[in-house]
């Protein structure tokens, strides 16, 4: 991916039960994570509602919607936890007893 003529290329990844969804976008330099989400939501009906309020990260580092993206960033959309990790450990410990 090479920055050219005021644009950057980024990847967006969103894990789903049926398998991860991937998008590659070419955005203007200075674009934010929010702008990238808006770009994919614009192309796919109903996606905006699904993405609202989701946690985001770049290479596993949490970010906010106003984070400016850089060339080659991998924007990750995190799904909410189905179960609190502490509760999951408790349940596993109870089953093994």
NUZA-846135 format. One record per residue: chain; residue number from 1; residue in one letter; x, y, z of N, C-alpha, C in turn. Coordinates in nm, 2 decimals, decimal comma, padded with zeros to 4 digits. Example, Ala and Ser with C-alpha at 12.3 -4.5 7.8 and 13.67 -1.06 7.14 Angstrom:
BEGIN
 chain resi resn    n_u    n_v    n_w   ca_u   ca_v   ca_w    c_u    c_v    c_w
     A    1    A  01,32 -00,57  00,78  01,23 -00,45  00,78  01,32 -00,33  00,78
     A    2    S  01,28 -00,22  00,71  01,37 -00,11  00,71  01,29  00,00  00,79
***
This chain:
BEGIN
 chain resi resn    n_u    n_v    n_w   ca_u   ca_v   ca_w    c_u    c_v    c_w
     A    1    X  00,08 -00,12  00,00  00,00  00,00  00,00  00,09  00,12  00,00
     A    2    X  00,06  00,21 -00,09  00,15  00,33 -00,10  00,06  00,45 -00,11
     A    3    X  00,10  00,55 -00,02  00,02  00,68 -00,02  00,05  00,74 -00,15
     A    4    X -00,06  00,78 -00,22 -00,04  00,85 -00,35 -00,15  00,96 -00,37
     A    5    X -00,10  01,07 -00,41 -00,19  01,18 -00,44 -00,29  01,21 -00,34
     A    6    X -00,24  01,22 -00,21 -00,33  01,26 -00,10 -00,43  01,15 -00,05
     A    7    X -00,40  01,02 -00,08 -00,48  00,91 -00,03 -00,40  00,81  00,04
     A    8    X -00,47  00,74  00,13 -00,41  00,63  00,20 -00,50  00,50  00,18
     A    9    X -00,44  00,39  00,19 -00,52  00,26  00,19 -00,51  00,20  00,33
     A   10    X -00,63  00,16  00,37 -00,65  00,10  00,50 -00,73 -00,03  00,49
     A   11    X -00,72 -00,12  00,59 -00,81 -00,24  00,59 -00,90 -00,23  00,71
     A   12    X -01,02 -00,27  00,70 -01,11 -00,28  00,81 -01,15 -00,43  00,82
     A   13    X -01,15 -00,47  00,95 -01,18 -00,61  00,98 -01,29 -00,61  01,09
     A   14    X -01,39 -00,69  01,07 -01,50 -00,71  01,16 -01,53 -00,85  01,18
     A   15    X -01,50 -00,91  01,29 -01,53 -01,06  01,31 -01,68 -01,08  01,33
     A   16    X -01,72 -01,19  01,26 -01,86 -01,23  01,27 -01,87 -01,38  01,29
     A   17    X -01,98 -01,43  01,34 -01,98 -01,57  01,37 -01,96 -01,66  01,25
     A   18    X -02,00 -01,61  01,13 -01,98 -01,69  01,01 -01,84 -01,67  00,95
     A   19    X -01,76 -01,58  01,01 -01,63 -01,55  00,96 -01,61 -01,40  00,94
     A   20    X -01,48 -01,36  00,95 -01,46 -01,21  00,95 -01,49 -01,15  00,81
     A   21    X -01,54 -01,03  00,82 -01,56 -00,94  00,70 -01,45 -00,85  00,69
     A   22    X -01,40 -00,83  00,57 -01,29 -00,74  00,54 -01,33 -00,64  00,43
     A   23    X -01,27 -00,52  00,45 -01,29 -00,42  00,35 -01,15 -00,35  00,33
     A   24    X -01,12 -00,32  00,21 -01,00 -00,24  00,18 -01,05 -00,10  00,13
     A   25    X -01,00  00,00  00,19 -01,05  00,14  00,15 -00,94  00,23  00,10
     A   26    X -00,96  00,31  00,01 -00,87  00,42 -00,03 -00,94  00,55  00,02
     A   27    X -00,88  00,61  00,12 -00,94  00,73  00,18 -00,84  00,85  00,16
     A   28    X -00,90  00,97  00,18 -00,81  01,09  00,17 -00,72  01,09  00,30
     A   29    X -00,60  01,14  00,28 -00,51  01,16  00,40 -00,58  01,25  00,50
     A   30    X -00,57  01,21  00,63 -00,64  01,28  00,73 -00,77  01,22  00,77
     A   31    X -00,81  01,11  00,71 -00,94  01,05  00,74 -00,94  00,99  00,88
     A   32    X -01,05  00,99  00,94 -01,06  00,93  01,08 -01,12  00,79  01,07
     A   33    X -01,12  00,72  01,18 -01,18  00,59  01,19 -01,33  00,60  01,17
     A   34    X -01,39  00,71  01,22 -01,53  00,73  01,20 -01,57  00,75  01,05
     A   35    X -01,48  00,82  00,98 -01,50  00,84  00,83 -01,49  00,71  00,76
     A   36    X -01,40  00,62  00,80 -01,38  00,49  00,74 -01,51  00,41  00,76
     A   37    X -01,56  00,41  00,88 -01,68  00,33  00,91 -01,80  00,39  00,83
     A   38    X -01,81  00,52  00,82 -01,92  00,58  00,74 -01,91  00,54  00,60
     A   39    X -01,78  00,53  00,55 -01,76  00,49  00,41 -01,81  00,34  00,38
     A   40    X -01,79  00,25  00,47 -01,83  00,11  00,45 -01,98  00,11  00,48
     A   41    X -02,03  00,18  00,57 -02,18  00,18  00,60 -02,26  00,24  00,49
     A   42    X -02,20  00,34  00,42 -02,27  00,40  00,30 -02,29  00,30  00,19
     A   43    X -02,19  00,20  00,18 -02,20  00,10  00,07 -02,29 -00,02  00,10
     A   44    X -02,32 -00,04  00,23 -02,39 -00,15  00,27 -02,51 -00,11  00,36
     A   45    X -02,63 -00,13  00,31 -02,75 -00,10  00,38 -02,76 -00,16  00,52
     A   46    X -02,80 -00,08  00,62 -02,82 -00,13  00,75 -02,69 -00,15  00,84
     A   47    X -02,58 -00,13  00,78 -02,45 -00,15  00,85 -02,43 -00,04  00,95
     A   48    X -02,47  00,08  00,93 -02,45  00,19  01,02 -02,51  00,16  01,16
     A   49    X -02,63  00,10  01,16 -02,69  00,07  01,29 -02,61 -00,04  01,36
     A   50    X -02,56 -00,14  01,29 -02,48 -00,24  01,35 -02,35 -00,20  01,41
     A   51    X -02,29 -00,10  01,34 -02,16 -00,05  01,38 -02,17  00,05  01,50
     A   52    X -02,28  00,11  01,52 -02,29  00,22  01,62 -02,26  00,17  01,76
     A   53    X -02,17  00,24  01,82 -02,13  00,20  01,96 -02,03  00,09  01,97
     A   54    X -01,98  00,04  01,86 -01,88 -00,07  01,87 -01,75 -00,01  01,91
     A   55    X -01,67 -00,09  01,98 -01,53 -00,06  02,02 -01,45 -00,08  01,89
     A   56    X -01,34  00,01  01,88 -01,25  00,00  01,77 -01,11 -00,01  01,82
     A   57    X -01,02 -00,06  01,73 -00,88 -00,06  01,75 -00,80 -00,06  01,62
     A   58    X -00,67 -00,03  01,64 -00,58 -00,04  01,52 -00,47 -00,14  01,57
     A   59    X -00,46 -00,25  01,51 -00,36 -00,35  01,55 -00,37 -00,38  01,70
     A   60    X -00,49 -00,40  01,74 -00,52 -00,44  01,88 -00,50 -00,33  01,99
     A   61    X -00,49 -00,21  01,94 -00,48 -00,09  02,04 -00,60 -00,01  02,02
     A   62    X -00,68  00,00  02,14 -00,80  00,07  02,14 -00,79  00,21  02,09
     A   63    X -00,89  00,26  02,01 -00,89  00,39  01,96 -01,03  00,45  01,97
     A   64    X -01,05  00,58  01,94 -01,18  00,64  01,93 -01,21  00,68  01,79
     A   65    X -01,33  00,71  01,76 -01,38  00,75  01,62 -01,30  00,86  01,56
     A   66    X -01,25  00,95  01,64 -01,17  01,07  01,59 -01,03  01,04  01,56
     A   67    X -00,98  00,92  01,58 -00,84  00,88  01,55 -00,81  00,89  01,40
     A   68    X -00,71  00,97  01,37 -00,67  00,98  01,23 -00,60  00,85  01,18
     A   69    X -00,64  00,80  01,07 -00,58  00,68  01,02 -00,45  00,71  00,94
     A   70    X -00,36  00,61  00,94 -00,24  00,62  00,86 -00,24  00,51  00,75
     A   71    X -00,15  00,53  00,66 -00,13  00,44  00,55 -00,11  00,30  00,61
     A   72    X -00,18  00,20  00,56 -00,16  00,06  00,60 -00,22  00,02  00,73
     A   73    X -00,30  00,11  00,80 -00,36  00,07  00,93 -00,46 -00,04  00,90
     A   74    X -00,48 -00,12  01,01 -00,58 -00,23  01,01 -00,68 -00,18  01,12
     A   75    X -00,79 -00,13  01,08 -00,89 -00,09  01,17 -00,98 -00,21  01,21
     A   76    X -00,99 -00,24  01,34 -01,06 -00,35  01,38 -01,18 -00,31  01,46
     A   77    X -01,30 -00,37  01,42 -01,42 -00,35  01,49 -01,44 -00,46  01,59
     A   78    X -01,45 -00,43  01,71 -01,46 -00,54  01,82 -01,61 -00,56  01,85
     A   79    X -01,64 -00,69  01,85 -01,77 -00,73  01,90 -01,78 -00,73  02,05
     A   80    X -01,90 -00,70  02,10 -01,91 -00,70  02,25 -01,89 -00,84  02,30
     A   81    X -01,84 -00,85  02,42 -01,82 -00,98  02,49 -01,95 -01,05  02,51
     A   82    X -01,96 -01,17  02,49 -02,08 -01,25  02,52 -02,09 -01,28  02,66
     A   83    X -01,97 -01,29  02,73 -01,97 -01,33  02,87 -01,84 -01,26  02,93
     A   84    X -01,86 -01,21  03,05 -01,75 -01,15  03,12 -01,64 -01,26  03,14
     A   85    X -01,51 -01,22  03,11 -01,41 -01,32  03,12 -01,40 -01,38  03,26
     A   86    X -01,42 -01,31  03,36 -01,42 -01,36  03,50 -01,53 -01,47  03,52
     A   87    X -01,64 -01,44  03,47 -01,75 -01,54  03,48 -01,72 -01,66  03,40
     A   88    X -01,66 -01,65  03,28 -01,62 -01,76  03,20 -01,52 -01,85  03,28
     A   89    X -01,43 -01,79  03,34 -01,33 -01,87  03,42 -01,40 -01,94  03,54
     A   90    X -01,49 -01,87  03,60 -01,57 -01,94  03,71 -01,64 -02,06  03,66
     A   91    X -01,71 -02,05  03,55 -01,78 -02,16  03,50 -01,69 -02,27  03,46
     A   92    X -01,58 -02,25  03,40 -01,48 -02,35  03,36 -01,44 -02,42  03,49
     A   93    X -01,40 -02,34  03,59 -01,35 -02,40  03,72 -01,46 -02,49  03,78
     A   94    X -01,59 -02,45  03,78 -01,70 -02,53  03,84 -01,71 -02,66  03,76
     A   95    X -01,70 -02,66  03,63 -01,72 -02,78  03,55 -01,60 -02,88  03,57
     A   96    X -01,48 -02,83  03,60 -01,37 -02,92  03,62 -01,36 -02,98  03,76
     A   97    X -01,44 -02,93  03,85 -01,44 -02,98  03,99 -01,51 -03,11  04,00
***
